[in-house]
Amino acid sequence: MGGSPVSSYSTAVAVEFGKHLSKGIWGLADKALPVVYGVAYVVLVIRVLPEEEFGNFVLIQEIFLIVTGLAMAFALQPLLKFGAEENTNQRSILSAALLLNIAFILIFSVIVVVLAGPFSILLNSPRLAPLMLYLPAMFAASFVRNYTLILLQSRFQIKQVFWVDAVHFVGAPVLIYAYSKMNLFNSALDLIMINILSLGASSLIGLWFSRSMIQLQLRPGKEELVMMWDYGKYTLGGIVSYMVYTKADSFILSAFGGPVQVAVYNSVKIFTRIFDMVAQVLQMFVLPATSRFVSKGDVASLKVFVEKALNFSTVGMTPVFVLFLFFAPLLVSIVYQGRYTEAVPMLQIFAVLSFIIPASAVGSNTLLGLGHARLGFIIGLFLLIASVAIYMVFIPWLGPLGATIGYVLSTLVLAWMTVSQMNRFVPVTFREVAARTNDIKVFIRSRLNV
């Protein structure tokens, strides 16, 4: 005899929940990979490479991340959206994304080669020009990786995404360690070659996992190509301001002080990755929760949720503030073993981000959840102008310390703009947010009583 309908339904729900839980675990594991890479980067790279070599690699890495990030926004984000939709011509969409990505990468490969000399002069680094000639090889090595990662994400193959990322984020440190043991690791070029190898291996794994999904046609349909272009040009515009805000500091610093100052600054800026992680975690909760409350028309619950999100995340970042502000000398000494001691006051200034990032992350994701993407784009344009102006004031004056102050002030501007705009739709006050501290006590008591 067959089982009861209730039993069958419960089993089905359990199986479905298990699938989502598994994807969530793999997703969290994938987010942890950059942290593993960052720790290894500190121990194996920043401690070892001469300051000028490390500074030059930072500049190369920033150029690489900018170009691939722009290509991702322009050609691959549309693939993530339309590739996940039903009732679309998947062959044509995959082909259009591939064509747009190839064109974008080829154009920028030519640009970086042609401008290598002038860029090297502008950034006060004679060694940068020959290193920039390796950027097209880095673009090529990562091309299939980036394409297949988006394709796998569009089909919710999170486990495979993890393994593709792991090959690079774990493989690169392993190669660095092996090269160091063989006394072959002492320059920016060595690190570039290692990245080419790990990115290339990651591309091969991505190609293997997605081999059955890649179904192309010789010429993508005009309708799909226009659709991808129209969507891509707006996502491209949206990410430009973020790229300027997060990466212009290193280039402006190099232009005024050279790669050694870039090395000093980035030796401490790497600690801010903890704030990036916090922002990503807040996005995972705030954006979907806001969308859910809006769909129900439950503005009162949304207001309570935003107040709690601001309070809980700010209180949760207090230990980071204390660590960076009061234990910066000890932290820098332990991590860098006597090197980069001038980074201590910069780390103490970065501590202020502990109270700024929660506001900017909650504000921006609430706006997105409310459906105000265009407003986010406008905020991004203001941020672009403001961040460049702030960097140009403080970096020539104070060097790496000025870059630190500029980064914190730019983030403060972002937080102020997003929260003020959020308040137009979900009004919250400092007193209301502070009052939610009692909810933390209630939450802790409820957990202890379980």
C-alpha positions as a Markdown table, in Angstrom:
| # | Residue | x | y | z |
|---|---|---|---|---|
| 1 | Met | 0.0 | 0.0 | 0.0 |
| 2 | Gly | 1.2 | 3.6 | -0.7 |
| 3 | Gly | 2.1 | 5.9 | 2.1 |
| 4 | Ser | -0.2 | 8.6 | 3.5 |
| 5 | Pro | -0.4 | 11.9 | 1.5 |
| 6 | Val | 0.9 | 13.8 | 4.6 |
| 7 | Ser | 3.9 | 11.5 | 4.9 |
| 8 | Ser | 4.7 | 11.8 | 1.2 |
| 9 | Tyr | 4.4 | 15.6 | 1.3 |
| 10 | Ser | 6.7 | 15.8 | 4.4 |
| 11 | Thr | 9.3 | 13.6 | 2.7 |
| 12 | Ala | 9.1 | 15.8 | -0.5 |
| 13 | Val | 9.5 | 19.0 | 1.6 |
| 14 | Ala | 12.5 | 17.5 | 3.5 |
| 15 | Val | 14.1 | 16.5 | 0.2 |
| 16 | Glu | 13.6 | 19.9 | -1.3 |
| 17 | Phe | 14.9 | 21.6 | 1.9 |
| 18 | Gly | 17.9 | 19.4 | 1.8 |
| 19 | Lys | 18.7 | 20.5 | -1.7 |
| 20 | His | 18.5 | 24.2 | -0.8 |
| 21 | Leu | 20.6 | 23.6 | 2.4 |
| 22 | Ser | 23.2 | 21.8 | 0.4 |
| 23 | Lys | 23.4 | 24.7 | -2.1 |
| 24 | Gly | 23.6 | 27.1 | 0.7 |
| 25 | Ile | 26.5 | 25.3 | 2.4 |
| 26 | Trp | 28.4 | 25.1 | -0.9 |
| 27 | Gly | 27.6 | 28.8 | -1.5 |
| 28 | Leu | 29.1 | 29.8 | 1.9 |
| 29 | Ala | 32.1 | 27.6 | 1.3 |
| 30 | Asp | 32.6 | 29.4 | -2.0 |
| 31 | Lys | 32.5 | 32.8 | -0.2 |
| 32 | Ala | 35.1 | 31.6 | 2.2 |
| 33 | Leu | 37.6 | 30.8 | -0.5 |
| 34 | Pro | 38.7 | 34.5 | -1.0 |
| 35 | Val | 39.4 | 34.6 | 2.7 |
| 36 | Val | 41.7 | 31.6 | 2.5 |
| 37 | Tyr | 43.4 | 33.2 | -0.4 |
| 38 | Gly | 43.7 | 36.5 | 1.5 |
| 39 | Val | 45.4 | 34.8 | 4.5 |
| 40 | Ala | 47.8 | 32.9 | 2.3 |
| 41 | Tyr | 48.4 | 36.2 | 0.3 |
| 42 | Val | 49.5 | 37.9 | 3.5 |
| 43 | Val | 51.8 | 35.1 | 4.7 |
| 44 | Leu | 53.3 | 34.0 | 1.3 |
| 45 | Val | 53.3 | 37.2 | -0.7 |
| 46 | Ile | 53.3 | 40.4 | 1.3 |
| 47 | Arg | 55.8 | 39.1 | 3.9 |
| 48 | Val | 58.1 | 37.9 | 1.2 |
| 49 | Leu | 58.2 | 40.2 | -1.9 |
| 50 | Pro | 60.2 | 43.4 | -1.9 |
| 51 | Glu | 58.0 | 46.4 | -1.5 |
| 52 | Glu | 58.4 | 47.7 | -5.0 |
| 53 | Glu | 57.7 | 44.3 | -6.5 |
| 54 | Phe | 54.6 | 43.9 | -4.3 |
| 55 | Gly | 53.4 | 47.4 | -5.3 |
| 56 | Asn | 53.8 | 46.7 | -9.0 |
| 57 | Phe | 51.8 | 43.5 | -8.7 |
| 58 | Val | 49.0 | 45.3 | -6.8 |
| 59 | Leu | 48.8 | 47.7 | -9.8 |
| 60 | Ile | 48.7 | 44.8 | -12.3 |
| 61 | Gln | 46.1 | 43.0 | -10.2 |
| 62 | Glu | 44.0 | 46.1 | -10.0 |
| 63 | Ile | 44.1 | 46.6 | -13.8 |
| 64 | Phe | 43.2 | 42.9 | -14.3 |
| 65 | Leu | 40.3 | 43.1 | -11.8 |
| 66 | Ile | 39.0 | 46.3 | -13.4 |
| 67 | Val | 39.0 | 44.9 | -16.9 |
| 68 | Thr | 37.5 | 41.5 | -16.0 |
| 69 | Gly | 35.0 | 43.2 | -13.7 |
| 70 | Leu | 33.8 | 45.5 | -16.4 |
| 71 | Ala | 33.6 | 42.5 | -18.9 |
| 72 | Met | 31.6 | 40.6 | -16.3 |
| 73 | Ala | 29.1 | 43.4 | -15.9 |
| 74 | Phe | 28.8 | 44.1 | -19.7 |
| 75 | Ala | 28.8 | 40.6 | -21.2 |
| 76 | Leu | 28.3 | 38.1 | -18.4 |
| 77 | Gln | 25.8 | 39.6 | -16.0 |
| 78 | Pro | 23.2 | 39.6 | -18.9 |
| 79 | Leu | 24.0 | 35.9 | -19.3 |
| 80 | Leu | 23.3 | 35.3 | -15.6 |
| 81 | Lys | 19.9 | 37.0 | -16.0 |
| 82 | Phe | 18.7 | 35.7 | -19.3 |
| 83 | Gly | 20.5 | 32.3 | -19.1 |
| 84 | Ala | 18.4 | 31.5 | -16.0 |
| 85 | Glu | 15.1 | 32.4 | -17.7 |
| 86 | Glu | 12.8 | 30.0 | -19.4 |
| 87 | Asn | 11.3 | 30.4 | -22.8 |
| 88 | Thr | 14.4 | 32.0 | -24.2 |
| 89 | Asn | 16.7 | 31.0 | -27.1 |
| 90 | Gln | 19.6 | 29.6 | -24.9 |
| 91 | Arg | 21.9 | 28.9 | -27.8 |
| 92 | Ser | 21.6 | 32.5 | -29.0 |
| 93 | Ile | 22.0 | 33.9 | -25.5 |
| 94 | Leu | 25.1 | 31.9 | -24.8 |
| 95 | Ser | 26.6 | 32.8 | -28.2 |
| 96 | Ala | 25.8 | 36.5 | -27.7 |
| 97 | Ala | 27.4 | 36.6 | -24.3 |
| 98 | Leu | 30.5 | 34.8 | -25.7 |
| 99 | Leu | 30.8 | 37.2 | -28.6 |
| 100 | Leu | 30.4 | 40.4 | -26.4 |
| 101 | Asn | 32.9 | 39.0 | -23.9 |
| 102 | Ile | 35.5 | 38.2 | -26.6 |
| 103 | Ala | 35.1 | 41.7 | -28.2 |
| 104 | Phe | 35.4 | 43.4 | -24.8 |
| 105 | Ile | 38.5 | 41.5 | -23.7 |
| 106 | Leu | 40.2 | 41.9 | -27.1 |
| 107 | Ile | 39.6 | 45.7 | -27.1 |
| 108 | Phe | 41.0 | 46.1 | -23.7 |
| 109 | Ser | 43.9 | 43.8 | -24.4 |
| 110 | Val | 45.0 | 46.1 | -27.2 |
| 111 | Ile | 44.4 | 49.2 | -25.0 |
| 112 | Val | 46.6 | 47.9 | -22.1 |
| 113 | Val | 49.4 | 46.9 | -24.5 |
| 114 | Val | 49.4 | 50.3 | -26.3 |
| 115 | Leu | 49.2 | 52.3 | -23.1 |
| 116 | Ala | 51.7 | 50.3 | -21.1 |
| 117 | Gly | 54.5 | 52.8 | -21.6 |
| 118 | Pro | 52.5 | 56.0 | -20.9 |
| 119 | Phe | 50.7 | 54.3 | -18.0 |
| 120 | Ser | 54.0 | 53.2 | -16.5 |
| 121 | Ile | 55.3 | 56.8 | -16.6 |
| 122 | Leu | 52.1 | 58.2 | -15.2 |
| 123 | Leu | 52.3 | 55.8 | -12.2 |
| 124 | Asn | 56.0 | 56.4 | -11.5 |
| 125 | Ser | 56.9 | 52.8 | -12.1 |
| 126 | Pro | 59.4 | 51.9 | -14.9 |
| 127 | Arg | 59.0 | 48.2 | -14.1 |
| 128 | Leu | 55.2 | 48.4 | -14.7 |
| 129 | Ala | 55.3 | 48.6 | -18.5 |
| 130 | Pro | 56.9 | 45.2 | -19.3 |
| 131 | Leu | 54.6 | 43.6 | -16.6 |
| 132 | Met | 51.5 | 45.1 | -18.3 |
| 133 | Leu | 52.4 | 43.1 | -21.5 |
| 134 | Tyr | 51.4 | 40.0 | -19.6 |
| 135 | Leu | 47.9 | 41.2 | -18.9 |
| 136 | Pro | 46.4 | 39.8 | -22.2 |
| 137 | Ala | 47.7 | 36.4 | -21.1 |
| 138 | Met | 45.9 | 36.8 | -17.7 |
| 139 | Phe | 42.7 | 37.9 | -19.5 |
| 140 | Ala | 43.0 | 34.8 | -21.7 |
| 141 | Ala | 43.7 | 32.4 | -18.8 |
| 142 | Ser | 40.6 | 33.7 | -16.9 |
| 143 | Phe | 38.3 | 34.0 | -19.9 |
| 144 | Val | 36.7 | 30.5 | -19.9 |
| 145 | Arg | 36.7 | 30.5 | -16.1 |
| 146 | Asn | 34.6 | 33.7 | -15.9 |
| 147 | Tyr | 32.2 | 32.6 | -18.6 |
| 148 | Thr | 31.6 | 29.1 | -17.2 |
| 149 | Leu | 31.3 | 30.4 | -13.6 |
| 150 | Ile | 28.3 | 32.6 | -14.7 |
| 151 | Leu | 26.9 | 29.8 | -16.7 |
| 152 | Leu | 27.1 | 27.4 | -13.8 |
| 153 | Gln | 25.5 | 30.1 | -11.5 |
| 154 | Ser | 22.6 | 30.6 | -14.0 |
| 155 | Arg | 21.9 | 26.8 | -13.7 |
| 156 | Phe | 22.3 | 26.9 | -9.8 |
| 157 | Gln | 25.3 | 24.5 | -10.0 |
| 158 | Ile | 26.8 | 25.9 | -6.8 |
| 159 | Lys | 28.9 | 22.9 | -5.9 |
| 160 | Gln | 30.6 | 23.1 | -9.3 |
| 161 | Val | 31.1 | 26.9 | -8.8 |
| 162 | Phe | 32.9 | 26.1 | -5.6 |
| 163 | Trp | 35.4 | 23.7 | -7.2 |
| 164 | Val | 36.1 | 26.1 | -10.2 |
| 165 | Asp | 36.9 | 28.8 | -7.7 |
| 166 | Ala | 38.9 | 26.5 | -5.4 |
| 167 | Val | 41.3 | 25.6 | -8.2 |
| 168 | His | 42.3 | 29.2 | -8.4 |
| 169 | Phe | 42.0 | 30.5 | -4.8 |
| 170 | Val | 43.6 | 27.4 | -3.3 |
| 171 | Gly | 45.8 | 26.5 | -6.3 |
| 172 | Ala | 47.6 | 29.9 | -6.5 |
| 173 | Pro | 48.8 | 29.8 | -2.8 |
| 174 | Val | 49.9 | 26.2 | -3.3 |
| 175 | Leu | 52.0 | 27.2 | -6.3 |
| 176 | Ile | 53.4 | 30.2 | -4.5 |
| 177 | Tyr | 54.5 | 27.9 | -1.6 |
| 178 | Ala | 56.1 | 25.4 | -4.1 |
| 179 | Tyr | 57.9 | 28.2 | -6.0 |
| 180 | Ser | 59.2 | 29.7 | -2.7 |
| 181 | Lys | 60.6 | 26.3 | -1.6 |
| 182 | Met | 62.4 | 26.1 | -4.9 |
| 183 | Asn | 63.7 | 29.7 | -4.5 |
| 184 | Leu | 61.8 | 30.7 | -7.6 |
| 185 | Phe | 59.5 | 33.3 | -6.1 |
| 186 | Asn | 61.0 | 36.8 | -5.7 |
| 187 | Ser | 59.3 | 39.2 | -8.1 |
| 188 | Ala | 55.9 | 40.5 | -9.4 |
| 189 | Leu | 56.5 | 38.6 | -12.6 |
| 190 | Asp | 56.7 | 35.3 | -10.7 |
| 191 | Leu | 53.4 | 36.0 | -9.1 |
| 192 | Ile | 51.8 | 36.9 | -12.5 |
| 193 | Met | 52.9 | 33.6 | -14.0 |
| 194 | Ile | 51.5 | 31.7 | -11.0 |
| 195 | Asn | 48.2 | 33.5 | -11.5 |
| 196 | Ile | 48.1 | 32.6 | -15.2 |
| 197 | Leu | 48.6 | 29.0 | -14.3 |
| 198 | Ser | 46.0 | 28.9 | -11.6 |
| 199 | Leu | 43.5 | 30.9 | -13.6 |
| 200 | Gly | 44.1 | 28.6 | -16.6 |
| 201 | Ala | 43.6 | 25.5 | -14.6 |
| 202 | Ser | 40.4 | 27.0 | -13.2 |
| 203 | Ser | 39.2 | 27.6 | -16.7 |
| 204 | Leu | 39.8 | 24.0 | -17.7 |
| 205 | Ile | 37.8 | 22.7 | -14.7 |
| 206 | Gly | 35.0 | 25.2 | -15.5 |
| 207 | Leu | 34.9 | 24.0 | -19.1 |
| 208 | Trp | 34.7 | 20.4 | -17.9 |
| 209 | Phe | 31.8 | 21.0 | -15.6 |
| 210 | Ser | 29.8 | 23.1 | -18.1 |
| 211 | Arg | 30.6 | 21.0 | -21.2 |
| 212 | Ser | 27.0 | 19.8 | -21.6 |
| 213 | Met | 25.6 | 23.3 | -21.0 |
| 214 | Ile | 27.7 | 25.1 | -23.7 |
| 215 | Gln | 25.5 | 24.9 | -26.8 |
| 216 | Leu | 26.5 | 27.6 | -29.2 |
| 217 | Gln | 25.5 | 28.8 | -32.7 |
| 218 | Leu | 27.7 | 30.4 | -35.3 |
| 219 | Arg | 25.8 | 33.6 | -35.3 |
| 220 | Pro | 23.7 | 34.8 | -32.3 |
| 221 | Gly | 20.2 | 36.1 | -33.1 |
| 222 | Lys | 19.9 | 39.8 | -33.5 |
| 223 | Glu | 17.1 | 40.0 | -31.0 |
| 224 | Glu | 19.2 | 38.3 | -28.3 |
| 225 | Leu | 22.3 | 40.3 | -29.1 |
| 226 | Val | 20.4 | 43.6 | -28.8 |
| 227 | Met | 18.8 | 42.4 | -25.6 |
| 228 | Met | 22.1 | 41.5 | -24.1 |
| 229 | Trp | 23.7 | 44.8 | -25.2 |
| 230 | Asp | 20.9 | 46.9 | -23.8 |
| 231 | Tyr | 21.0 | 45.2 | -20.4 |
| 232 | Gly | 24.8 | 45.0 | -20.3 |
| 233 | Lys | 25.4 | 48.7 | -21.0 |
| 234 | Tyr | 23.4 | 49.6 | -17.9 |
| 235 | Thr | 25.1 | 47.1 | -15.6 |
| 236 | Leu | 28.4 | 48.3 | -17.0 |
| 237 | Gly | 27.6 | 51.9 | -16.1 |
| 238 | Gly | 26.5 | 50.8 | -12.6 |
| 239 | Ile | 29.8 | 49.1 | -11.8 |
| 240 | Val | 32.1 | 51.9 | -13.1 |
| 241 | Ser | 31.5 | 54.0 | -10.0 |
| 242 | Tyr | 32.2 | 51.1 | -7.7 |
| 243 | Met | 35.5 | 50.4 | -9.5 |
| 244 | Val | 36.6 | 54.0 | -9.2 |
| 245 | Tyr | 35.6 | 54.2 | -5.5 |
| 246 | Thr | 37.5 | 51.0 | -4.6 |
| 247 | Lys | 40.5 | 51.0 | -6.9 |
| 248 | Ala | 41.3 | 54.6 | -7.8 |
| 249 | Asp | 43.1 | 55.1 | -4.5 |
| 250 | Ser | 46.0 | 52.8 | -5.5 |
| 251 | Phe | 46.5 | 54.4 | -9.0 |
| 252 | Ile | 46.4 | 57.9 | -7.7 |
| 253 | Leu | 48.8 | 57.0 | -4.8 |
| 254 | Ser | 51.2 | 55.4 | -7.3 |
| 255 | Ala | 51.0 | 58.5 | -9.6 |
| 256 | Phe | 52.1 | 60.7 | -6.7 |
| 257 | Gly | 54.3 | 58.3 | -4.7 |
| 258 | Gly | 55.3 | 55.3 | -6.7 |
| 259 | Pro | 54.7 | 51.5 | -6.2 |
| 260 | Val | 56.5 | 51.4 | -2.8 |
| 261 | Gln | 53.8 | 53.6 | -1.3 |
| 262 | Val | 51.2 | 51.4 | -3.0 |
| 263 | Ala | 52.7 | 48.4 | -1.2 |
| 264 | Val | 52.6 | 50.1 | 2.2 |
| 265 | Tyr | 48.9 | 51.1 | 1.7 |
| 266 | Asn | 47.7 | 47.7 | 0.4 |
| 267 | Ser | 49.5 | 45.8 | 3.1 |
| 268 | Val | 46.9 | 47.3 | 5.4 |
| 269 | Lys | 44.0 | 47.7 | 3.0 |
| 270 | Ile | 43.9 | 43.9 | 2.7 |
| 271 | Phe | 42.4 | 43.9 | 6.2 |
| 272 | Thr | 39.3 | 45.6 | 4.9 |
| 273 | Arg | 38.3 | 42.4 | 3.2 |
| 274 | Ile | 36.5 | 41.6 | 6.5 |
| 275 | Phe | 34.2 | 44.6 | 5.7 |
| 276 | Asp | 33.5 | 43.2 | 2.2 |
| 277 | Met | 32.5 | 39.9 | 3.8 |
| 278 | Val | 30.1 | 41.7 | 6.2 |
| 279 | Ala | 28.6 | 43.6 | 3.3 |
| 280 | Gln | 28.0 | 40.3 | 1.3 |
| 281 | Val | 26.4 | 38.6 | 4.3 |
| 282 | Leu | 24.1 | 41.6 | 4.9 |
| 283 | Gln | 23.2 | 41.5 | 1.2 |
| 284 | Met | 22.2 | 37.8 | 1.5 |
| 285 | Phe | 19.6 | 38.8 | 4.2 |
| 286 | Val | 18.6 | 42.4 | 3.6 |
| 287 | Leu | 17.8 | 42.3 | -0.1 |
| 288 | Pro | 15.5 | 39.3 | -0.2 |
| 289 | Ala | 13.8 | 40.2 | 3.1 |
| 290 | Thr | 13.1 | 43.7 | 1.8 |
| 291 | Ser | 11.7 | 42.3 | -1.4 |
| 292 | Arg | 9.5 | 40.0 | 0.6 |
| 293 | Phe | 8.1 | 42.7 | 2.9 |
| 294 | Val | 7.5 | 45.0 | -0.1 |
| 295 | Ser | 5.6 | 42.2 | -2.0 |
| 296 | Lys | 3.3 | 41.8 | 1.0 |
| 297 | Gly | 2.9 | 45.6 | 1.5 |
| 298 | Asp | 4.1 | 45.2 | 5.1 |
| 299 | Val | 5.9 | 48.5 | 5.6 |
| 300 | Ala | 5.8 | 48.3 | 9.4 |
| 301 | Ser | 7.6 | 45.0 | 9.5 |
| 302 | Leu | 10.1 | 46.3 | 7.0 |
| 303 | Lys | 10.9 | 49.3 | 9.2 |
| 304 | Val | 11.4 | 47.0 | 12.2 |
| 305 | Phe | 13.7 | 44.7 | 10.1 |
| 306 | Val | 15.8 | 47.6 | 8.9 |
| 307 | Glu | 16.2 | 49.0 | 12.4 |
| 308 | Lys | 17.3 | 45.6 | 13.7 |
| 309 | Ala | 19.6 | 45.0 | 10.7 |
| 310 | Leu | 21.4 | 48.4 | 11.4 |
| 311 | Asn | 21.6 | 47.7 | 15.1 |
| 312 | Phe | 22.7 | 44.1 | 15.0 |
| 313 | Ser | 25.3 | 44.6 | 12.3 |
| 314 | Thr | 26.8 | 47.6 | 14.0 |
| 315 | Val | 27.0 | 46.0 | 17.4 |
| 316 | Gly | 28.4 | 42.9 | 15.7 |
| 317 | Met | 31.3 | 44.9 | 14.2 |
| 318 | Thr | 32.3 | 46.4 | 17.5 |
| 319 | Pro | 35.0 | 43.7 | 18.2 |
| 320 | Val | 36.6 | 44.5 | 14.8 |
| 321 | Phe | 36.6 | 48.2 | 15.7 |
| 322 | Val | 38.4 | 47.4 | 19.0 |
| 323 | Leu | 40.8 | 45.0 | 17.4 |
| 324 | Phe | 41.9 | 47.5 | 14.6 |
| 325 | Leu | 42.0 | 50.6 | 16.9 |
| 326 | Phe | 43.6 | 49.3 | 20.0 |
| 327 | Phe | 45.6 | 46.3 | 18.9 |
| 328 | Ala | 46.8 | 47.5 | 15.5 |
| 329 | Pro | 50.5 | 47.6 | 16.5 |
| 330 | Leu | 50.4 | 44.0 | 17.8 |
| 331 | Leu | 48.4 | 42.8 | 14.8 |
| 332 | Val | 50.7 | 44.4 | 12.2 |
| 333 | Ser | 53.8 | 43.1 | 14.1 |
| 334 | Ile | 52.5 | 39.5 | 14.2 |
| 335 | Val | 51.2 | 39.5 | 10.6 |
| 336 | Tyr | 54.2 | 41.2 | 8.9 |
| 337 | Gln | 57.0 | 40.3 | 11.4 |
| 338 | Gly | 58.5 | 43.7 | 11.7 |
| 339 | Arg | 57.7 | 44.9 | 8.2 |
| 340 | Tyr | 55.2 | 47.7 | 7.2 |
| 341 | Thr | 55.2 | 49.3 | 10.7 |
| 342 | Glu | 54.1 | 52.5 | 9.1 |
| 343 | Ala | 50.8 | 50.8 | 8.4 |
| 344 | Val | 49.7 | 50.9 | 12.0 |
| 345 | Pro | 47.9 | 54.3 | 12.0 |
| 346 | Met | 46.2 | 53.4 | 8.7 |
| 347 | Leu | 44.7 | 50.3 | 10.2 |
| 348 | Gln | 43.5 | 52.4 | 13.2 |
| 349 | Ile | 41.8 | 54.8 | 10.7 |
| 350 | Phe | 40.2 | 51.8 | 8.8 |
| 351 | Ala | 38.7 | 50.8 | 12.2 |
| 352 | Val | 36.1 | 53.5 | 11.7 |
| 353 | Leu | 34.6 | 51.5 | 8.8 |
| 354 | Ser | 33.2 | 49.1 | 11.4 |
| 355 | Phe | 30.4 | 51.7 | 12.0 |
| 356 | Ile | 30.1 | 52.9 | 8.4 |
| 357 | Ile | 29.9 | 49.6 | 6.4 |
| 358 | Pro | 26.7 | 48.3 | 8.2 |
| 359 | Ala | 24.9 | 51.6 | 7.3 |
| 360 | Ser | 26.0 | 51.6 | 3.6 |
| 361 | Ala | 25.3 | 47.9 | 3.1 |
| 362 | Val | 21.8 | 47.9 | 4.8 |
| 363 | Gly | 20.9 | 51.2 | 3.0 |
| 364 | Ser | 22.0 | 50.1 | -0.5 |
| 365 | Asn | 20.4 | 46.7 | -0.3 |
| 366 | Thr | 17.2 | 48.1 | 1.1 |
| 367 | Leu | 17.0 | 50.5 | -1.9 |
| 368 | Leu | 17.5 | 47.5 | -4.3 |
| 369 | Gly | 14.9 | 45.5 | -2.5 |
| 370 | Leu | 12.5 | 48.4 | -2.8 |
| 371 | Gly | 13.1 | 48.3 | -6.6 |
| 372 | His | 15.0 | 51.6 | -6.8 |
| 373 | Ala | 17.9 | 50.4 | -8.9 |
| 374 | Arg | 18.0 | 53.6 | -10.9 |
| 375 | Leu | 18.4 | 55.6 | -7.7 |
| 376 | Gly | 21.3 | 53.3 | -6.8 |
| 377 | Phe | 22.9 | 54.2 | -10.2 |
| 378 | Ile | 22.5 | 57.9 | -9.5 |
| 379 | Ile | 24.1 | 57.5 | -6.1 |
| 380 | Gly | 27.0 | 55.6 | -7.8 |
| 381 | Leu | 27.6 | 58.6 | -10.1 |
| 382 | Phe | 27.8 | 61.0 | -7.2 |
| 383 | Leu | 30.1 | 58.6 | -5.4 |
| 384 | Leu | 32.4 | 58.4 | -8.4 |
| 385 | Ile | 32.8 | 62.2 | -8.4 |
| 386 | Ala | 33.1 | 62.5 | -4.7 |
| 387 | Ser | 35.6 | 59.7 | -4.2 |
| 388 | Val | 38.0 | 61.0 | -7.0 |
| 389 | Ala | 37.8 | 64.5 | -5.5 |
| 390 | Ile | 38.5 | 63.3 | -2.0 |
| 391 | Tyr | 41.4 | 61.1 | -3.1 |
| 392 | Met | 42.9 | 64.0 | -5.1 |
| 393 | Val | 42.8 | 66.2 | -2.0 |
| 394 | Phe | 44.3 | 63.8 | 0.6 |
| 395 | Ile | 46.7 | 61.5 | -1.4 |
| 396 | Pro | 49.1 | 64.2 | -2.7 |
| 397 | Trp | 49.1 | 65.8 | 0.8 |
| 398 | Leu | 49.4 | 62.7 | 3.0 |
| 399 | Gly | 50.4 | 59.8 | 0.7 |
| 400 | Pro | 49.3 | 56.3 | 2.0 |
| 401 | Leu | 47.7 | 57.9 | 5.1 |
| 402 | Gly | 45.7 | 60.2 | 2.8 |
| 403 | Ala | 44.6 | 57.3 | 0.7 |
| 404 | Thr | 43.3 | 55.6 | 3.9 |
| 405 | Ile | 41.4 | 58.8 | 5.0 |
| 406 | Gly | 40.1 | 59.2 | 1.5 |
| 407 | Tyr | 38.7 | 55.6 | 1.4 |
| 408 | Val | 37.0 | 56.0 | 4.8 |
| 409 | Leu | 35.5 | 59.4 | 3.8 |
| 410 | Ser | 34.3 | 58.0 | 0.4 |
| 411 | Thr | 32.6 | 55.1 | 2.3 |
| 412 | Leu | 31.1 | 57.7 | 4.7 |
| 413 | Val | 29.7 | 59.6 | 1.7 |
| 414 | Leu | 28.2 | 56.4 | 0.3 |
| 415 | Ala | 26.6 | 55.5 | 3.6 |
| 416 | Trp | 25.2 | 59.0 | 4.1 |
| 417 | Met | 23.6 | 59.0 | 0.6 |
| 418 | Thr | 22.1 | 55.5 | 0.7 |
| 419 | Val | 20.7 | 55.9 | 4.2 |
| 420 | Ser | 19.3 | 59.4 | 3.5 |
| 421 | Gln | 17.6 | 58.1 | 0.3 |
| 422 | Met | 16.4 | 55.0 | 2.2 |
| 423 | Asn | 14.8 | 57.2 | 4.8 |
| 424 | Arg | 12.5 | 58.6 | 2.1 |
| 425 | Phe | 10.8 | 55.2 | 1.9 |
| 426 | Val | 11.6 | 53.6 | 5.2 |
| 427 | Pro | 12.1 | 56.3 | 7.8 |
| 428 | Val | 14.3 | 55.3 | 10.7 |
| 429 | Thr | 16.0 | 57.4 | 13.4 |
| 430 | Phe | 19.1 | 56.9 | 15.4 |
| 431 | Arg | 17.1 | 56.6 | 18.6 |
| 432 | Glu | 14.9 | 53.9 | 17.0 |
| 433 | Val | 17.9 | 52.0 | 15.8 |
| 434 | Ala | 19.6 | 52.3 | 19.2 |
| 435 | Ala | 16.5 | 51.1 | 21.0 |
| 436 | Arg | 16.8 | 47.8 | 19.1 |
| 437 | Thr | 19.8 | 46.9 | 21.3 |
| 438 | Asn | 17.3 | 45.4 | 23.8 |
| 439 | Asp | 16.2 | 43.0 | 21.1 |
| 440 | Ile | 19.8 | 41.6 | 21.0 |
| 441 | Lys | 19.5 | 40.8 | 24.7 |
| 442 | Val | 16.2 | 39.1 | 24.2 |
| 443 | Phe | 17.6 | 37.1 | 21.3 |
| 444 | Ile | 20.6 | 36.0 | 23.4 |
| 445 | Arg | 18.4 | 34.9 | 26.3 |
| 446 | Ser | 16.1 | 33.0 | 23.9 |
| 447 | Arg | 19.2 | 31.1 | 22.5 |
| 448 | Leu | 20.5 | 30.3 | 26.0 |
| 449 | Asn | 17.2 | 28.9 | 27.1 |
| 450 | Val | 17.0 | 26.5 | 24.1 |
